[in-house]
Amino acid sequence: TKRLNEERSKFEHKASHDDLTGIPNRFEFFRRIQSVIAEAKDRDQKVAIVYLDLDGFKPVNDLLGHHVGDQALRAVARRLQNVLRLSDTTARLGGDEFALILPGIHVPTDIQIIMPKILAAIREPIKIERLDVVVHGSCGVAIFPDHSTDHTALCRYADKAMYLAKEQHDTYLVYNKDMNTNRKPEQKS
C-alpha cells in the first residue's frame, strides 16, 4: 500500500507540474485559480492573476541552443518562486509564458511593490556556461473581484494586459476596461 501511494503521488505530481521547471503546469494553474478565488470570495479578499511572457527569449534558443534556453527557463522559475510568498503560485503555461496567482493582496499597494521586484528578478543576468543570458518580462495583471469574479475572464484580461505590456517591453500593466477599446494604457515600471 505504501509503495502504491508513493507511485500515485509521483504520478499526480508529474501530471500537475512542468517537467522542465518543476513548477505547476497549465492544468494545475487553472485548478488552483478556481480554488484560490473560491477562498477569496469567502474571506472577502482580492487576488491578482499575473500573466508573464519573456522578452528576448527566442534569440536565446535560436543563437545559444535549446539547452541554454531550458536552463534560462529553470532559472526564471526559481527566481519567481524566490521573490514571491509561499502562498503564491508560480506556474509555467508553456514555452516562455508563466502565470502567477497572488492571493490576499491589497490593491494597488502590493502590486506596485511586487511587480517591479518580479521584473528586476527576471532581468538580472543568468549565468549559463560562462555566458550572461539576459531576458526581460512583460506582465499583465488582473484583479479579482475588481475586474471580474470569473477566473476565465480574469485570465483573458491578464493576457490582454500582458500583450499590451509587450509593446512597451520590460514592464507590467494592470488591466483596465480601456484596453478593450485599444487605447494606449499608462505604462508602469
Buried (B, 14 or more C-beta within 10 A) or exposed (E): EEEEEEEEEEEEEEEBBBEBBEBBBBEBBBEBBEBBBEEBEEEEBBBBBBBBBBBBBEEBBEEBEEEBBBBBBBBBBBBBBEBBEEEBBBBBBEEBBBBBBBBBBEEEEBBEEBBBEBBEBBBBEBEBEEEEBBBBBBBBBBBBBBBBEEBEBBBBBBBBBBBBBBEBEBBBBBBBEEBEEEEEBEEBE
